[in-house]
Amino acid sequence: MSSEQMSLFDINCFPERKAEQEFMISVRKIHANGVNQITKRAVFKTDKMPEKVKNKIFKDKNGVSYVGCRFLEREPKEAYSNCLQLKQTEEDLSVILKFKVDPVKKLLADKRRKYYAN
């Protein structure tokens, strides 16, 4: 066997798979006009313990966005199957809100400038 071929006995070639953990959190759905006030239970999987979930963006399999509220640590594992299954994104709520608020700020600044110009 040449040195470039991979052998089944060569265990060092395979990346080590880390065990994923499931965390239950409460989330709110993001609408075009803002965030819904109704909280829902959701589960997401990750290989490391997240520091916080508040204001972090999660998406379900249909692409609907949710914002994290808090961890639900006392829930039994049996309840995990009845929850939304979400994936964590790298986005933060403050970044999304900034893009939505910037046009409004510019409009108000223009109106203020025109008002005091006369």
TIMI-2910 file (N, C-alpha, C, CB; in pm, 1 decimal, decimal comma, always signed):
<rs>
+----------+----------+----------+----------+----------+----------+----------+----------+----------+----------+----------+----------+------+
!      n_x !      n_y !      n_z !     ca_x !     ca_y !     ca_z !      c_x !      c_y !      c_z !     cb_x !     cb_y !     cb_z ! resn !
+----------+----------+----------+----------+----------+----------+----------+----------+----------+----------+----------+----------+------+
!    +85,2 !   -117,0 !     +0,0 !     +0,0 !     +0,0 !     +0,0 !    +89,8 !   +123,2 !     +0,0 !    -96,9 !     -0,2 !   +122,4 !  Met !
!    +56,4 !   +218,3 !    -84,0 !   +138,4 !   +339,5 !    -90,1 !   +109,6 !   +429,0 !    +29,5 !   +113,0 !   +416,1 !   -221,3 !  Ser !
!   +195,7 !   +524,4 !    +51,4 !   +182,0 !   +611,1 !   +169,0 !    +67,7 !   +711,0 !   +153,6 !   +312,3 !   +685,9 !   +194,4 !  Ser !
!    +18,8 !   +732,4 !    +30,9 !    -87,6 !   +829,7 !     +8,2 !   -226,7 !   +770,6 !    +27,7 !    -76,0 !   +886,5 !   -130,8 !  Glu !
!   -236,7 !   +639,2 !    +28,4 !   -366,5 !   +576,2 !    +45,0 !   -405,5 !   +573,2 !   +192,4 !   -365,3 !   +434,4 !    -13,2 !  Gln !
!   -535,8 !   +584,0 !   +215,9 !   -584,0 !   +579,6 !   +352,5 !   -624,4 !   +436,9 !   +387,0 !   -702,2 !   +676,7 !   +372,3 !  Met !
!   -586,6 !   +395,2 !   +501,0 !   -616,5 !   +259,9 !   +545,9 !   -732,3 !   +265,3 !   +644,5 !   -491,7 !   +193,3 !   +610,2 !  Ser !
!   -807,0 !   +156,0 !   +654,3 !   -913,4 !   +148,3 !   +753,2 !   -857,7 !   +144,5 !   +895,0 !   -999,9 !    +25,9 !   +727,8 !  Leu !
!   -733,0 !   +105,2 !   +906,2 !   -670,2 !    +97,4 !  +1037,3 !   -608,0 !   +230,5 !  +1080,0 !   -564,6 !    -10,9 !  +1037,2 !  Phe !
!   -608,7 !   +326,3 !   +989,5 !   -547,1 !   +456,0 !  +1018,1 !   -649,9 !   +545,8 !  +1087,2 !   -493,8 !   +523,1 !   +887,1 !  Asp !
!   -661,4 !   +536,9 !  +1215,7 !   -764,5 !   +609,2 !  +1291,6 !   -734,0 !   +758,0 !  +1300,1 !   -777,2 !   +551,2 !  +1432,4 !  Ile !
!   -609,8 !   +795,8 !  +1288,4 !   -572,6 !   +936,6 !  +1299,3 !   -627,3 !  +1021,0 !  +1184,7 !   -422,4 !   +949,6 !  +1304,3 !  Asn !
!   -667,8 !   +958,7 !  +1075,7 !   -719,9 !  +1033,0 !   +960,5 !   -861,3 !  +1083,9 !   +982,6 !   -716,9 !   +946,0 !   +837,4 !  Cys !
!   -936,2 !  +1017,4 !  +1068,0 !  -1074,9 !  +1053,3 !  +1087,4 !  -1086,2 !  +1165,7 !  +1189,7 !  -1156,2 !   +931,5 !  +1131,7 !  Phe !
!  -1164,8 !  +1268,7 !  +1158,5 !  -1182,9 !  +1375,8 !  +1258,1 !  -1263,2 !  +1324,6 !  +1377,5 !  -1254,0 !  +1498,2 !  +1194,7 !  Pro !
!  -1227,0 !  +1370,6 !  +1492,2 !  -1295,0 !  +1326,8 !  +1613,4 !  -1428,2 !  +1399,2 !  +1624,9 !  -1207,5 !  +1352,4 !  +1738,7 !  Glu !
!  -1533,2 !  +1325,7 !  +1638,0 !  -1667,0 !  +1383,9 !  +1646,8 !  -1699,4 !  +1412,4 !  +1792,4 !  -1773,5 !  +1289,9 !  +1584,3 !  Arg !
!  -1736,1 !  +1535,6 !  +1815,8 !  -1771,0 !  +1575,5 !  +1951,7 !  -1918,2 !  +1548,1 !  +1975,8 !  -1738,5 !  +1724,6 !  +1976,1 !  Lys !
!  -1949,5 !  +1513,3 !  +2095,7 !  -2088,8 !  +1484,9 !  +2130,4 !  -2166,7 !  +1616,4 !  +2138,4 !  -2097,9 !  +1407,0 !  +2265,4 !  Ala !
!  -2279,2 !  +1619,5 !  +2070,7 !  -2363,7 !  +1738,8 !  +2074,6 !  -2457,3 !  +1732,0 !  +2192,9 !  -2443,5 !  +1753,9 !  +1944,4 !  Glu !
!  -2480,5 !  +1845,8 !  +2252,7 !  -2572,8 !  +1855,6 !  +2364,4 !  -2696,3 !  +1931,6 !  +2319,7 !  -2506,4 !  +1924,4 !  +2485,9 !  Gln !
!  -2809,7 !  +1896,4 !  +2379,1 !  -2934,5 !  +1967,0 !  +2351,1 !  -2964,7 !  +2061,2 !  +2467,3 !  -3052,1 !  +1866,6 !  +2328,4 !  Glu !
!  -3008,5 !  +2181,1 !  +2433,0 !  -3046,1 !  +2279,9 !  +2532,8 !  -3186,6 !  +2328,7 !  +2503,1 !  -2946,0 !  +2397,8 !  +2535,3 !  Phe !
!  -3269,2 !  +2337,7 !  +2606,9 !  -3403,4 !  +2391,4 !  +2591,0 !  -3401,6 !  +2538,6 !  +2630,0 !  -3506,5 !  +2312,1 !  +2676,7 !  Met !
!  -3461,4 !  +2619,7 !  +2543,9 !  -3466,6 !  +2763,7 !  +2567,6 !  -3607,0 !  +2814,3 !  +2539,1 !  -3362,7 !  +2838,4 !  +2480,2 !  Ile !
!  -3636,7 !  +2934,3 !  +2585,5 !  -3760,7 !  +3000,3 !  +2546,4 !  -3725,4 !  +3103,0 !  +2439,6 !  -3832,6 !  +3067,5 !  +2669,7 !  Ser !
!  -3807,4 !  +3110,0 !  +2336,1 !  -3782,0 !  +3198,3 !  +2222,0 !  -3907,6 !  +3277,1 !  +2188,1 !  -3734,7 !  +3117,3 !  +2099,2 !  Val !
!  -3887,5 !  +3385,3 !  +2114,9 !  -3997,1 !  +3465,5 !  +2060,5 !  -3978,8 !  +3476,7 !  +1910,3 !  -4002,6 !  +3606,7 !  +2126,4 !  Arg !
!  -4089,5 !  +3473,2 !  +1838,1 !  -4086,3 !  +3478,1 !  +1692,1 !  -4062,2 !  +3621,7 !  +1646,7 !  -4218,4 !  +3423,0 !  +1631,6 !  Lys !
!  -3979,5 !  +3636,6 !  +1544,0 !  -3950,8 !  +3769,1 !  +1487,2 !  -4041,9 !  +3791,4 !  +1367,7 !  -3800,2 !  +3782,2 !  +1445,6 !  Ile !
!  -4118,1 !  +3901,0 !  +1370,6 !  -4204,0 !  +3940,8 !  +1258,7 !  -4140,9 !  +4058,8 !  +1187,0 !  -4347,2 !  +3976,6 !  +1307,5 !  His !
!  -4202,5 !  +4102,6 !  +1079,3 !  -4152,3 !  +4218,4 !  +1005,8 !  -4165,9 !  +4345,8 !  +1089,5 !  -4227,5 !  +4234,0 !   +872,5 !  Ala !
!  -4267,6 !  +4349,9 !  +1176,8 !  -4290,9 !  +4469,7 !  +1256,9 !  -4222,8 !  +4465,5 !  +1392,7 !  -4437,7 !  +4489,9 !  +1275,9 !  Asn !
!  -4163,0 !  +4355,8 !  +1429,1 !  -4098,2 !  +4345,7 !  +1559,3 !  -4096,3 !  +4202,9 !  +1609,9 !  -4167,7 !  +4434,7 !  +1659,7 !  Gly !
!  -4092,6 !  +4190,7 !  +1741,5 !  -4084,1 !  +4061,2 !  +1806,1 !  -4218,2 !  +4029,2 !  +1871,2 !  -3969,7 !  +4058,7 !  +1910,5 !  Val !
!  -4266,7 !  +3907,2 !  +1852,1 !  -4391,1 !  +3862,7 !  +1912,4 !  -4372,5 !  +3849,1 !  +2063,7 !  -4437,3 !  +3728,6 !  +1850,2 !  Asn !
!  -4474,0 !  +3880,8 !  +2141,2 !  -4464,6 !  +3875,6 !  +2286,6 !  -4487,2 !  +3736,0 !  +2343,7 !  -4563,7 !  +3970,3 !  +2346,8 !  Gln !
!  -4537,6 !  +3644,4 !  +2263,5 !  -4564,3 !  +3508,4 !  +2309,2 !  -4435,6 !  +3427,4 !  +2303,1 !  -4675,4 !  +3441,6 !  +2224,0 !  Ile !
!  -4398,0 !  +3366,2 !  +2415,6 !  -4277,2 !  +3283,7 !  +2417,6 !  -4312,8 !  +3137,8 !  +2390,9 !  -4203,8 !  +3297,3 !  +2553,0 !  Thr !
!  -4221,4 !  +3068,3 !  +2323,5 !  -4237,6 !  +2927,0 !  +2292,6 !  -4114,3 !  +2853,1 !  +2341,3 !  -4259,9 !  +2904,3 !  +2140,2 !  Lys !
!  -4131,4 !  +2724,4 !  +2364,4 !  -4018,4 !  +2639,6 !  +2402,0 !  -3952,2 !  +2586,3 !  +2276,8 !  -4063,6 !  +2523,3 !  +2493,4 !  Arg !
!  -3820,1 !  +2584,0 !  +2280,3 !  -3744,6 !  +2534,0 !  +2165,7 !  -3621,0 !  +2461,0 !  +2214,6 !  -3705,4 !  +2649,0 !  +2070,2 !  Ala !
!  -3568,7 !  +2374,9 !  +2127,2 !  -3448,4 !  +2297,8 !  +2156,0 !  -3349,2 !  +2322,7 !  +2044,0 !  -3479,8 !  +2145,4 !  +2170,9 !  Val !
!  -3222,4 !  +2344,2 !  +2080,2 !  -3118,0 !  +2351,3 !  +1979,1 !  -2999,1 !  +2269,0 !  +2024,9 !  -3076,4 !  +2497,7 !  +1951,8 !  Phe !
!  -2923,0 !  +2220,7 !  +1927,7 !  -2807,9 !  +2135,2 !  +1955,2 !  -2679,8 !  +2213,2 !  +1929,1 !  -2812,2 !  +2006,4 !  +1868,8 !  Lys !
!  -2581,8 !  +2192,0 !  +2015,3 !  -2450,5 !  +2251,8 !  +1995,8 !  -2346,6 !  +2163,9 !  +2064,2 !  -2445,9 !  +2397,5 !  +2051,1 !  Thr !
!  -2223,1 !  +2175,1 !  +2019,0 !  -2117,6 !  +2092,6 !  +2077,2 !  -2050,7 !  +2157,0 !  +2197,4 !  -2014,3 !  +2062,1 !  +1973,5 !  Asp !
!  -2075,0 !  +2285,1 !  +2219,8 !  -2018,3 !  +2351,8 !  +2337,4 !  -2128,0 !  +2426,9 !  +2411,3 !  -1904,1 !  +2448,8 !  +2296,7 !  Lys !
!  -2104,8 !  +2451,2 !  +2536,9 !  -2202,5 !  +2520,6 !  +2621,6 !  -2204,1 !  +2669,2 !  +2586,2 !  -2169,4 !  +2500,6 !  +2773,0 !  Met !
!  -2317,2 !  +2721,6 !  +2537,6 !  -2322,9 !  +2865,0 !  +2506,4 !  -2329,9 !  +2947,6 !  +2633,9 !  -2443,9 !  +2896,2 !  +2416,5 !  Pro !
!  -2268,0 !  +3066,0 !  +2630,5 !  -2269,0 !  +3152,6 !  +2748,1 !  -2406,4 !  +3212,1 !  +2771,5 !  -2166,3 !  +3263,7 !  +2733,4 !  Glu !
!  -2467,7 !  +3258,6 !  +2662,7 !  -2600,1 !  +3318,9 !  +2675,2 !  -2678,3 !  +3296,4 !  +2546,5 !  -2589,5 !  +3470,2 !  +2707,1 !  Lys !
!  -2809,8 !  +3303,1 !  +2558,8 !  -2895,3 !  +3290,2 !  +2441,9 !  -2981,9 !  +3413,8 !  +2423,3 !  -2982,8 !  +3166,3 !  +2453,6 !  Val !
!  -2979,4 !  +3503,5 !  +2519,3 !  -3061,8 !  +3623,1 !  +2509,6 !  -3013,8 !  +3709,0 !  +2392,7 !  -3058,0 !  +3703,4 !  +2642,2 !  Lys !
!  -3108,7 !  +3749,5 !  +2308,9 !  -3086,3 !  +3831,8 !  +2189,7 !  -3006,8 !  +3761,1 !  +2080,0 !  -3014,9 !  +3957,7 !  +2228,7 !  Asn !
!  -2993,1 !  +3630,2 !  +2085,8 !  -2931,5 !  +3553,5 !  +1978,1 !  -3040,5 !  +3505,4 !  +1883,0 !  -2850,0 !  +3433,3 !  +2034,4 !  Lys !
!  -3008,0 !  +3495,8 !  +1755,7 !  -3105,1 !  +3459,0 !  +1653,4 !  -3095,8 !  +3308,9 !  +1624,6 !  -3082,0 !  +3541,2 !  +1523,8 !  Ile !
!  -3211,6 !  +3243,5 !  +1618,2 !  -3223,3 !  +3102,1 !  +1586,1 !  -3319,8 !  +3088,6 !  +1468,2 !  -3272,6 !  +3019,0 !  +1710,1 !  Phe !
!  -3301,2 !  +2984,0 !  +1387,2 !  -3391,0 !  +2958,7 !  +1273,7 !  -3438,8 !  +2814,9 !  +1277,9 !  -3320,5 !  +2988,3 !  +1138,6 !  Lys !
!  -3564,8 !  +2796,1 !  +1234,1 !  -3615,8 !  +2659,6 !  +1225,3 !  -3592,7 !  +2606,8 !  +1084,6 !  -3766,5 !  +2653,5 !  +1262,2 !  Asp !
!  -3645,6 !  +2488,2 !  +1054,9 !  -3620,1 !  +2425,6 !   +925,0 !  -3687,1 !  +2500,1 !   +810,1 !  -3667,7 !  +2281,9 !   +926,9 !  Lys !
!  -3789,1 !  +2581,3 !   +839,2 !  -3857,4 !  +2658,5 !   +735,1 !  -3796,6 !  +2796,6 !   +714,9 !  -4003,7 !  +2672,6 !   +769,1 !  Asn !
!  -3697,1 !  +2832,5 !   +794,5 !  -3631,8 !  +2962,2 !   +780,9 !  -3694,5 !  +3072,9 !   +863,4 !  -3632,1 !  +3002,4 !   +639,0 !  Gly !
!  -3788,4 !  +3040,1 !   +949,5 !  -3851,0 !  +3139,4 !  +1036,7 !  -3752,9 !  +3175,0 !  +1148,6 !  -3986,3 !  +3086,0 !  +1095,4 !  Val !
!  -3736,8 !  +3304,0 !  +1174,2 !  -3639,9 !  +3349,4 !  +1273,6 !  -3704,0 !  +3364,8 !  +1410,2 !  -3577,3 !  +3481,1 !  +1230,6 !  Ser !
!  -3628,3 !  +3329,7 !  +1511,4 !  -3669,0 !  +3342,9 !  +1650,7 !  -3554,8 !  +3407,8 !  +1727,3 !  -3707,2 !  +3204,4 !  +1712,6 !  Tyr !
!  -3588,4 !  +3480,4 !  +1832,6 !  -3487,4 !  +3540,2 !  +1919,8 !  -3492,4 !  +3469,0 !  +2054,5 !  -3510,6 !  +3694,4 !  +1936,6 !  Val !
!  -3374,8 !  +3435,6 !  +2107,2 !  -3366,6 !  +3363,3 !  +2233,7 !  -3395,7 !  +3452,4 !  +2352,4 !  -3230,6 !  +3301,0 !  +2249,3 !  Gly !
!  -3462,0 !  +3396,4 !  +2453,5 !  -3493,8 !  +3471,3 !  +2575,6 !  -3410,8 !  +3423,1 !  +2694,0 !  -3642,8 !  +3458,8 !  +2608,3 !  Cys !
!  -3420,7 !  +3292,9 !  +2724,4 !  -3347,0 !  +3239,3 !  +2839,2 !  -3341,9 !  +3087,2 !  +2830,2 !  -3412,4 !  +3283,8 !  +2973,1 !  Arg !
!  -3253,0 !  +3029,1 !  +2910,6 !  -3243,1 !  +2884,1 !  +2921,2 !  -3356,7 !  +2830,8 !  +3007,4 !  -3106,7 !  +2842,5 !  +2979,6 !  Phe !
!  -3404,8 !  +2712,1 !  +2974,0 !  -3501,9 !  +2639,9 !  +3056,2 !  -3431,7 !  +2514,0 !  +3105,3 !  -3634,8 !  +2605,5 !  +2975,6 !  Leu !
!  -3371,9 !  +2522,8 !  +3222,5 !  -3285,0 !  +2415,6 !  +3270,2 !  -3357,8 !  +2304,6 !  +3343,6 !  -3181,3 !  +2472,1 !  +3359,2 !  Glu !
!  -3472,8 !  +2331,3 !  +3397,3 !  -3540,7 !  +2232,3 !  +3480,6 !  -3639,1 !  +2144,7 !  +3404,8 !  -3612,3 !  +2301,3 !  +3591,0 !  Arg !
!  -3641,1 !  +2155,1 !  +3276,1 !  -3735,0 !  +2077,0 !  +3195,8 !  -3681,8 !  +1934,2 !  +3177,0 !  -3758,7 !  +2144,9 !  +3058,2 !  Glu !
!  -3769,7 !  +1834,1 !  +3183,3 !  -3724,0 !  +1695,8 !  +3163,1 !  -3691,9 !  +1669,0 !  +3016,1 !  -3830,7 !  +1596,3 !  +3212,4 !  Pro !
!  -3607,9 !  +1570,5 !  +2992,4 !  -3567,5 !  +1534,9 !  +2855,1 !  -3684,0 !  +1483,4 !  +2771,8 !  -3457,6 !  +1429,8 !  +2858,5 !  Lys !
!  -3788,2 !  +1432,3 !  +2835,3 !  -3904,5 !  +1382,6 !  +2761,2 !  -3979,4 !  +1496,1 !  +2692,0 !  -3999,0 !  +1307,5 !  +2855,2 !  Glu !
!  -3970,9 !  +1616,8 !  +2746,4 !  -4041,5 !  +1731,1 !  +2688,5 !  -3969,5 !  +1787,8 !  +2566,7 !  -4058,5 !  +1839,6 !  +2792,7 !  Ala !
!  -3846,6 !  +1745,2 !  +2540,9 !  -3769,1 !  +1799,2 !  +2429,5 !  -3829,7 !  +1765,8 !  +2293,6 !  -3627,8 !  +1747,3 !  +2435,8 !  Tyr !
!  -3898,5 !  +1653,0 !  +2283,2 !  -3954,6 !  +1613,1 !  +2153,5 !  -4076,3 !  +1696,5 !  +2114,5 !  -3992,7 !  +1466,1 !  +2156,5 !  Ser !
!  -4140,1 !  +1763,4 !  +2210,5 !  -4259,0 !  +1843,4 !  +2182,4 !  -4227,0 !  +1988,6 !  +2150,3 !  -4352,7 !  +1837,9 !  +2299,2 !  Asn !
!  -4100,1 !  +2024,1 !  +2140,1 !  -4059,0 !  +2162,7 !  +2121,1 !  -4015,7 !  +2188,3 !  +1977,0 !  -3945,5 !  +2197,7 !  +2217,1 !  Cys !
!  -3998,2 !  +2315,2 !  +1945,3 !  -3942,8 !  +2354,7 !  +1816,2 !  -3797,4 !  +2310,7 !  +1808,4 !  -3955,1 !  +2507,8 !  +1794,6 !  Leu !
!  -3756,0 !  +2261,4 !  +1694,6 !  -3616,8 !  +2224,0 !  +1672,4 !  -3550,8 !  +2339,0 !  +1596,1 !  -3605,0 !  +2087,1 !  +1593,4 !  Gln !
!  -3454,9 !  +2405,5 !  +1657,4 !  -3393,4 !  +2524,4 !  +1598,6 !  -3244,2 !  +2504,3 !  +1576,4 !  -3416,8 !  +2646,0 !  +1687,8 !  Leu !
!  -3189,2 !  +2589,8 !  +1489,6 !  -3045,2 !  +2595,3 !  +1467,0 !  -2999,2 !  +2736,5 !  +1500,5 !  -3007,9 !  +2556,4 !  +1319,0 !  Lys !
!  -2885,5 !  +2744,3 !  +1568,0 !  -2833,5 !  +2874,7 !  +1607,5 !  -2759,3 !  +2938,3 !  +1491,0 !  -2741,0 !  +2862,0 !  +1730,0 !  Gln !
!  -2779,7 !  +3068,8 !  +1472,6 !  -2706,1 !  +3144,0 !  +1371,8 !  -2603,3 !  +3230,4 !  +1443,0 !  -2801,8 !  +3230,9 !  +1284,1 !  Thr !
!  -2518,9 !  +3294,1 !  +1367,1 !  -2416,8 !  +3381,5 !  +1425,3 !  -2466,5 !  +3523,9 !  +1442,8 !  -2292,6 !  +3381,3 !  +1338,9 !  Glu !
!  -2592,5 !  +3549,0 !  +1407,7 !  -2645,6 !  +3685,1 !  +1413,1 !  -2692,1 !  +3721,5 !  +1553,3 !  -2760,6 !  +3700,8 !  +1314,8 !  Glu !
!  -2701,0 !  +3850,4 !  +1576,0 !  -2747,6 !  +3904,1 !  +1702,6 !  -2866,1 !  +3995,8 !  +1673,0 !  -2633,1 !  +3980,5 !  +1778,3 !  Asp !
!  -2957,8 !  +4008,2 !  +1766,6 !  -3077,4 !  +4089,8 !  +1746,1 !  -3042,1 !  +4236,2 !  +1726,3 !  -3172,5 !  +4075,0 !  +1863,8 !  Leu !
!  -2941,3 !  +4285,3 !  +1794,9 !  -2905,4 !  +4426,5 !  +1784,0 !  -2860,0 !  +4462,2 !  +1642,5 !  -2795,5 !  +4460,7 !  +1884,2 !  Ser !
!  -2795,8 !  +4369,6 !  +1573,3 !  -2751,8 !  +4394,9 !  +1435,9 !  -2871,8 !  +4405,3 !  +1342,9 !  -2656,5 !  +4283,5 !  +1387,7 !  Val !
!  -2968,2 !  +4316,8 !  +1360,0 !  -3088,7 !  +4319,8 !  +1275,7 !  -3167,7 !  +4447,8 !  +1300,4 !  -3177,9 !  +4196,2 !  +1303,0 !  Ile !
!  -3182,8 !  +4485,2 !  +1427,2 !  -3257,1 !  +4607,1 !  +1459,7 !  -3186,4 !  +4731,1 !  +1407,2 !  -3276,9 !  +4618,6 !  +1610,5 !  Leu !
!  -3054,0 !  +4729,9 !  +1405,2 !  -2978,8 !  +4845,2 !  +1355,1 !  -3011,3 !  +4870,4 !  +1208,4 !  -2827,5 !  +4823,3 !  +1373,1 !  Lys !
!  -3018,6 !  +4762,8 !  +1129,5 !  -3049,0 !  +4778,8 !   +987,3 !  -3191,7 !  +4828,5 !   +965,9 !  -3028,4 !  +4646,7 !   +913,5 !  Phe !
!  -3283,4 !  +4793,4 !  +1055,1 !  -3421,1 !  +4838,6 !  +1041,2 !  -3440,1 !  +4981,8 !  +1091,1 !  -3513,8 !  +4745,2 !  +1116,2 !  Lys !
!  -3358,9 !  +5024,6 !  +1187,0 !  -3375,4 !  +5156,7 !  +1248,0 !  -3300,7 !  +5264,4 !  +1169,7 !  -3326,7 !  +5154,6 !  +1392,9 !  Val !
!  -3194,5 !  +5229,4 !  +1100,9 !  -3114,7 !  +5329,7 !  +1029,6 !  -3195,2 !  +5410,5 !   +928,5 !  -3000,3 !  +5262,4 !   +959,2 !  Asp !
!  -3280,6 !  +5351,1 !   +844,2 !  -3359,9 !  +5433,1 !   +751,9 !  -3455,0 !  +5530,2 !   +824,2 !  -3440,3 !  +5342,7 !   +659,8 !  Pro !
!  -3509,1 !  +5487,2 !   +936,3 !  -3599,2 !  +5574,2 !  +1012,8 !  -3521,6 !  +5691,8 !  +1070,6 !  -3669,3 !  +5495,0 !  +1126,1 !  Val !
!  -3402,5 !  +5667,2 !  +1121,1 !  -3318,6 !  +5774,1 !  +1174,9 !  -3283,5 !  +5876,1 !  +1067,0 !  -3190,8 !  +5715,9 !  +1235,7 !  Lys !
!  -3249,0 !  +5827,2 !   +948,7 !  -3215,1 !  +5917,4 !   +838,5 !  -3334,6 !  +6001,9 !   +798,1 !  -3164,1 !  +5838,3 !   +718,2 !  Lys !
!  -3452,6 !  +5942,2 !   +792,8 !  -3573,0 !  +6015,3 !   +757,7 !  -3603,1 !  +6125,0 !   +859,5 !  -3690,9 !  +5920,0 !   +746,9 !  Leu !
!  -3591,1 !  +6093,3 !   +987,3 !  -3614,6 !  +6194,1 !  +1091,4 !  -3511,3 !  +6305,9 !  +1085,9 !  -3612,8 !  +6128,9 !  +1229,4 !  Leu !
!  -3386,9 !  +6272,5 !  +1059,3 !  -3282,6 !  +6374,8 !  +1048,5 !  -3308,6 !  +6466,6 !   +930,2 !  -3144,6 !  +6309,6 !  +1034,9 !  Ala !
!  -3353,1 !  +6411,3 !   +816,1 !  -3385,2 !  +6494,0 !   +699,4 !  -3502,4 !  +6587,2 !   +728,6 !  -3417,5 !  +6405,3 !   +578,2 !  Asp !
!  -3606,6 !  +6535,1 !   +793,3 !  -3721,7 !  +6618,5 !   +826,1 !  -3683,0 !  +6729,2 !   +924,3 !  -3834,5 !  +6532,7 !   +884,7 !  Lys !
!  -3599,8 !  +6697,5 !  +1022,2 !  -3553,4 !  +6797,9 !  +1118,2 !  -3472,4 !  +6905,9 !  +1048,2 !  -3469,5 !  +6732,3 !  +1228,7 !  Arg !
!  -3384,9 !  +6866,0 !   +957,2 !  -3301,1 !  +6960,3 !   +884,4 !  -3388,2 !  +7051,5 !   +796,7 !  -3196,8 !  +6884,7 !   +798,0 !  Arg !
!  -3487,6 !  +6995,5 !   +728,7 !  -3576,7 !  +7075,5 !   +642,9 !  -3664,5 !  +7169,5 !   +726,0 !  -3665,5 !  +6983,1 !   +557,1 !  Lys !
!  -3705,9 !  +7124,3 !   +841,6 !  -3792,3 !  +7206,9 !   +927,5 !  -3716,6 !  +7330,1 !   +976,4 !  -3844,3 !  +7124,7 !  +1048,3 !  Tyr !
!  -3593,5 !  +7312,2 !  +1022,3 !  -3517,8 !  +7424,8 !  +1074,3 !  -3453,0 !  +7507,0 !   +963,2 !  -3412,0 !  +7375,7 !  +1170,1 !  Tyr !
!  -3451,4 !  +7458,3 !   +839,2 !  -3394,7 !  +7534,8 !   +727,8 !  -3487,9 !  +7648,0 !   +686,2 !  -3366,9 !  +7443,0 !   +608,1 !  Ala !
!  -3617,8 !  +7632,6 !   +709,8 !  -3714,1 !  +7735,3 !   +666,9 !  -3728,9 !  +7845,5 !   +765,8 !  -3847,6 !  +7674,9 !   +642,1 !  Asn !
+----------+----------+----------+----------+----------+----------+----------+----------+----------+----------+----------+----------+------+
</rs>
